[in-house]
Amino acid sequence: MRIMGLDFGSVTVGVAISDPLGWTAQGIETVRYVEHKKNMLFDRIGELIKEYEVEMIVVGLPKDLIGTETQRAAASRGFAKSVRRKFKIPVELWDERLTTMAAERILIAADLSRKKRKQVIDKEAAVLILQSYLDKKRLEQKNDE
């Protein structure tokens, strides 16, 4: 089962996809959109769902360091609800605490210029969101056995 991870931002959405076994997350792309033209964003997400045969989506939920939802969390919740309604597949919200900072560190370590980092940081954050979800689910499954 393939799972899609989304890092929802105010201008871009980072997209990651799991491998068919649900072990690893790979960054696919960063989708740019304009707030009043979200239909283009949903069209692209729909194309990716079909292309990769996605059966579930994980949307990052912004929280601060102590676990309280940030102001941006309401927008992420609304986005997740719209995705669930539009594509009729399960959507789960997942704590995305510190993923953007971790993505930034990874990209700096890879010696990417500031300009290139800006282009791919949301995609990398989506990878971290999805990978943490996959790791947690795999651990839960192992503990159930």
Phi and psi in degrees as GROMACS dihedral restraints (atoms count N, CA, C in turn):
[ dihedral_restraints ]
;  ai    aj    ak    al  type     phi  dphi    fc
    3     4     5     6     1   -89.0    20    10
    4     5     6     7     1   139.4    20    10
    6     7     8     9     1  -121.4    20    10
    7     8     9    10     1   140.2    20    10
    9    10    11    12     1  -103.7    20    10
   10    11    12    13     1   136.3    20    10
   12    13    14    15     1  -109.7    20    10
   13    14    15    16     1   135.4    20    10
   15    16    17    18     1  -126.3    20    10
   16    17    18    19     1   130.0    20    10
   18    19    20    21     1  -105.3    20    10
   19    20    21    22     1    99.0    20    10
   21    22    23    24     1   -83.8    20    10
   22    23    24    25     1   121.3    20    10
   24    25    26    27     1  -121.5    20    10
   25    26    27    28     1   178.1    20    10
   27    28    29    30     1   -75.5    20    10
   28    29    30    31     1   -17.3    20    10
   30    31    32    33     1  -130.0    20    10
   31    32    33    34     1   -25.9    20    10
   33    34    35    36     1  -134.9    20    10
   34    35    36    37     1   158.9    20    10
   36    37    38    39     1  -130.8    20    10
   37    38    39    40     1   119.0    20    10
   39    40    41    42     1   -79.6    20    10
   40    41    42    43     1   139.9    20    10
   42    43    44    45     1  -125.0    20    10
   43    44    45    46     1   131.9    20    10
   45    46    47    48     1  -131.6    20    10
   46    47    48    49     1   154.1    20    10
   48    49    50    51     1  -131.4    20    10
   49    50    51    52     1   141.3    20    10
   51    52    53    54     1   -81.7    20    10
   52    53    54    55     1   160.8    20    10
   54    55    56    57     1   -71.6    20    10
   55    56    57    58     1   166.6    20    10
   57    58    59    60     1   -58.2    20    10
   58    59    60    61     1   -27.7    20    10
   60    61    62    63     1   -85.6    20    10
   61    62    63    64     1    -9.0    20    10
   63    64    65    66     1    75.3    20    10
   64    65    66    67     1    32.0    20    10
   66    67    68    69     1  -101.1    20    10
   67    68    69    70     1   -38.8    20    10
   69    70    71    72     1  -129.1    20    10
   70    71    72    73     1   153.0    20    10
   72    73    74    75     1  -110.7    20    10
   73    74    75    76     1   137.6    20    10
   75    76    77    78     1  -123.7    20    10
   76    77    78    79     1   138.0    20    10
   78    79    80    81     1   -72.8    20    10
   79    80    81    82     1   136.2    20    10
   81    82    83    84     1  -105.6    20    10
   82    83    84    85     1   -55.8    20    10
   84    85    86    87     1  -169.1    20    10
   85    86    87    88     1   171.1    20    10
   87    88    89    90     1  -115.2    20    10
   88    89    90    91     1   122.1    20    10
   90    91    92    93     1   -98.9    20    10
   91    92    93    94     1   122.7    20    10
   93    94    95    96     1   -90.9    20    10
   94    95    96    97     1   144.4    20    10
   96    97    98    99     1  -149.3    20    10
   97    98    99   100     1   164.2    20    10
   99   100   101   102     1  -110.1    20    10
  100   101   102   103     1   134.8    20    10
  102   103   104   105     1   -47.1    20    10
  103   104   105   106     1   -45.7    20    10
  105   106   107   108     1   -84.3    20    10
  106   107   108   109     1     3.6    20    10
  108   109   110   111     1  -127.4    20    10
  109   110   111   112     1    48.0    20    10
  111   112   113   114     1   -67.5    20    10
  112   113   114   115     1   -15.9    20    10
  114   115   116   117     1   -59.5    20    10
  115   116   117   118     1   -33.1    20    10
  117   118   119   120     1   -66.8    20    10
  118   119   120   121     1   -38.3    20    10
  120   121   122   123     1   -63.0    20    10
  121   122   123   124     1   -48.2    20    10
  123   124   125   126     1   -65.4    20    10
  124   125   126   127     1   -34.9    20    10
  126   127   128   129     1   -60.5    20    10
  127   128   129   130     1   -44.9    20    10
  129   130   131   132     1   -67.1    20    10
  130   131   132   133     1   -42.4    20    10
  132   133   134   135     1   -60.1    20    10
  133   134   135   136     1   -41.9    20    10
  135   136   137   138     1   -60.8    20    10
  136   137   138   139     1   -40.9    20    10
  138   139   140   141     1   -61.9    20    10
  139   140   141   142     1   -42.6    20    10
  141   142   143   144     1   -68.4    20    10
  142   143   144   145     1   -38.4    20    10
  144   145   146   147     1   -58.5    20    10
  145   146   147   148     1   -45.0    20    10
  147   148   149   150     1   -68.5    20    10
  148   149   150   151     1   -47.2    20    10
  150   151   152   153     1   -59.1    20    10
  151   152   153   154     1   -42.7    20    10
  153   154   155   156     1   -98.4    20    10
  154   155   156   157     1     3.3    20    10
  156   157   158   159     1    53.9    20    10
  157   158   159   160     1    51.2    20    10
  159   160   161   162     1   -72.7    20    10
  160   161   162   163     1   134.7    20    10
  162   163   164   165     1  -112.3    20    10
  163   164   165   166     1    -8.1    20    10
  165   166   167   168     1  -158.7    20    10
  166   167   168   169     1   153.0    20    10
  168   169   170   171     1  -128.9    20    10
  169   170   171   172     1   140.0    20    10
  171   172   173   174     1  -115.6    20    10
  172   173   174   175     1   123.5    20    10
  174   175   176   177     1  -110.4    20    10
  175   176   177   178     1   130.2    20    10
  177   178   179   180     1   -64.7    20    10
  178   179   180   181     1   135.9    20    10
  180   181   182   183     1  -112.7    20    10
  181   182   183   184     1   111.7    20    10
  183   184   185   186     1   -67.9    20    10
  184   185   186   187     1   127.8    20    10
  186   187   188   189     1  -134.2    20    10
  187   188   189   190     1   155.7    20    10
  189   190   191   192     1   -86.1    20    10
  190   191   192   193     1  -176.9    20    10
  192   193   194   195     1   -61.9    20    10
  193   194   195   196     1   -27.0    20    10
  195   196   197   198     1   -94.5    20    10
  196   197   198   199     1     4.9    20    10
  198   199   200   201     1    95.2    20    10
  199   200   201   202     1     4.7    20    10
  201   202   203   204     1   -82.2    20    10
  202   203   204   205     1   138.1    20    10
  204   205   206   207     1   -64.1    20    10
  205   206   207   208     1   138.7    20    10
  207   208   209   210     1   -83.4    20    10
  208   209   210   211     1   175.9    20    10
  210   211   212   213     1   -60.2    20    10
  211   212   213   214     1   -33.1    20    10
  213   214   215   216     1   -71.0    20    10
  214   215   216   217     1   -16.9    20    10
  216   217   218   219     1   -60.9    20    10
  217   218   219   220     1   -38.5    20    10
  219   220   221   222     1   -61.1    20    10
  220   221   222   223     1   -40.4    20    10
  222   223   224   225     1   -65.1    20    10
  223   224   225   226     1   -40.8    20    10
  225   226   227   228     1   -65.2    20    10
  226   227   228   229     1   -39.8    20    10
  228   229   230   231     1   -62.7    20    10
  229   230   231   232     1   -43.9    20    10
  231   232   233   234     1   -63.5    20    10
  232   233   234   235     1   -41.6    20    10
  234   235   236   237     1   -62.5    20    10
  235   236   237   238     1   -46.1    20    10
  237   238   239   240     1   -60.3    20    10
  238   239   240   241     1   -41.3    20    10
  240   241   242   243     1   -63.6    20    10
  241   242   243   244     1   -42.3    20    10
  243   244   245   246     1   -64.2    20    10
  244   245   246   247     1   -42.0    20    10
  246   247   248   249     1   -63.1    20    10
  247   248   249   250     1   -44.8    20    10
  249   250   251   252     1   -60.1    20    10
  250   251   252   253     1   -45.9    20    10
  252   253   254   255     1   -67.4    20    10
  253   254   255   256     1   -42.1    20    10
  255   256   257   258     1   -71.7    20    10
  256   257   258   259     1   -41.7    20    10
  258   259   260   261     1  -103.8    20    10
  259   260   261   262     1    -7.1    20    10
  261   262   263   264     1    55.5    20    10
  262   263   264   265     1    38.9    20    10
  264   265   266   267     1  -128.0    20    10
  265   266   267   268     1   158.7    20    10
  267   268   269   270     1   -61.7    20    10
  268   269   270   271     1   139.5    20    10
  270   271   272   273     1  -130.4    20    10
  271   272   273   274     1   128.5    20    10
  273   274   275   276     1  -119.9    20    10
  274   275   276   277     1   137.1    20    10
  276   277   278   279     1   -85.0    20    10
  277   278   279   280     1   141.7    20    10
  279   280   281   282     1  -136.9    20    10
  280   281   282   283     1   134.2    20    10
  282   283   284   285     1   -55.0    20    10
  283   284   285   286     1   119.7    20    10
  285   286   287   288     1  -107.2    20    10
  286   287   288   289     1    20.0    20    10
  288   289   290   291     1   -49.7    20    10
  289   290   291   292     1   125.8    20    10
  291   292   293   294     1    68.0    20    10
  292   293   294   295     1     7.2    20    10
  294   295   296   297     1   -67.1    20    10
  295   296   297   298     1   -37.1    20    10
  297   298   299   300     1   -66.9    20    10
  298   299   300   301     1   -40.2    20    10
  300   301   302   303     1   -66.1    20    10
  301   302   303   304     1   -40.7    20    10
  303   304   305   306     1   -64.8    20    10
  304   305   306   307     1   -40.9    20    10
  306   307   308   309     1   -62.2    20    10
  307   308   309   310     1   -41.8    20    10
  309   310   311   312     1   -60.4    20    10
  310   311   312   313     1   -44.5    20    10
  312   313   314   315     1   -62.8    20    10
  313   314   315   316     1   -41.5    20    10
  315   316   317   318     1   -61.8    20    10
  316   317   318   319     1   -44.8    20    10
  318   319   320   321     1   -69.6    20    10
  319   320   321   322     1   -35.0    20    10
  321   322   323   324     1   -65.8    20    10
  322   323   324   325     1   -43.3    20    10
  324   325   326   327     1   -62.4    20    10
  325   326   327   328     1   -29.2    20    10
  327   328   329   330     1   -81.9    20    10
  328   329   330   331     1     2.2    20    10
  330   331   332   333     1    63.7    20    10
  331   332   333   334     1    36.4    20    10
  333   334   335   336     1   -82.5    20    10
  334   335   336   337     1   142.2    20    10
  336   337   338   339     1   -66.3    20    10
  337   338   339   340     1   160.9    20    10
  339   340   341   342     1   -56.8    20    10
  340   341   342   343     1   -41.3    20    10
  342   343   344   345     1   -62.5    20    10
  343   344   345   346     1   -45.9    20    10
  345   346   347   348     1   -68.3    20    10
  346   347   348   349     1   -36.8    20    10
  348   349   350   351     1   -60.3    20    10
  349   350   351   352     1   -42.9    20    10
  351   352   353   354     1   -61.0    20    10
  352   353   354   355     1   -32.7    20    10
  354   355   356   357     1   -74.2    20    10
  355   356   357   358     1   -26.5    20    10
  357   358   359   360     1  -120.3    20    10
  358   359   360   361     1    -0.5    20    10
  360   361   362   363     1   -63.5    20    10
  361   362   363   364     1   -37.6    20    10
  363   364   365   366     1   -68.3    20    10
  364   365   366   367     1   -36.6    20    10
  366   367   368   369     1   -64.6    20    10
  367   368   369   370     1   -43.3    20    10
  369   370   371   372     1   -65.8    20    10
  370   371   372   373     1   -38.1    20    10
  372   373   374   375     1   -63.3    20    10
  373   374   375   376     1   -39.2    20    10
  375   376   377   378     1   -61.7    20    10
  376   377   378   379     1   -39.1    20    10
  378   379   380   381     1   -61.0    20    10
  379   380   381   382     1   -46.2    20    10
  381   382   383   384     1   -65.3    20    10
  382   383   384   385     1   -39.3    20    10
  384   385   386   387     1   -61.2    20    10
  385   386   387   388     1   -52.2    20    10
  387   388   389   390     1   -65.6    20    10
  388   389   390   391     1   -41.1    20    10
  390   391   392   393     1   -64.2    20    10
  391   392   393   394     1   -39.5    20    10
  393   394   395   396     1   -66.7    20    10
  394   395   396   397     1   -36.1    20    10
  396   397   398   399     1   -63.9    20    10
  397   398   399   400     1   -48.1    20    10
  399   400   401   402     1   -61.0    20    10
  400   401   402   403     1   -43.1    20    10
  402   403   404   405     1   -62.6    20    10
  403   404   405   406     1   -43.2    20    10
  405   406   407   408     1   -64.5    20    10
  406   407   408   409     1   -44.6    20    10
  408   409   410   411     1   -64.8    20    10
  409   410   411   412     1   -39.7    20    10
  411   412   413   414     1   -65.6    20    10
  412   413   414   415     1   -40.0    20    10
  414   415   416   417     1   -64.4    20    10
  415   416   417   418     1   -43.2    20    10
  417   418   419   420     1   -61.4    20    10
  418   419   420   421     1   -41.7    20    10
  420   421   422   423     1   -65.4    20    10
  421   422   423   424     1   -39.9    20    10
  423   424   425   426     1   -65.2    20    10
  424   425   426   427     1   -40.6    20    10
  426   427   428   429     1   -68.2    20    10
  427   428   429   430     1   -27.2    20    10
  429   430   431   432     1   -74.9    20    10
  430   431   432   433     1   -20.8    20    10
